[in-house]
């Protein structure tokens, strides 16, 4: 609900394909929430009726900087070049014992 509030509050200033990141919103809320719990007494946290909640969320969303919560678009995957290897070499089996003996022989 908070994500849609941020997108709605800033829709005139941003392109149509702009989207808020749930992760970045959660980080911002969490970073301020713990301090708020310490600083404010419990009786100041008043429940808001559903009718006023949307207006309150939009007012809060206007204070958020869209750049700070923008979703990061990932680019296309870069194809890796597959090195060619002869079939005989790729499918060749070498026993572990031979590999260990060869490694031991190379050590001084």
Secondary structure, DSSP 4 states (H G I P E B T S, - for coil): -HHHHHHHHTTTTS-TT--B-HHHHHHHHHHHHHHHHHHS-GGG-PPPPHHHHHHHHHHHHTTS-GGGGBPPPPPPPPPPPPPP--HHHHS----HHHHHHHHHHH--
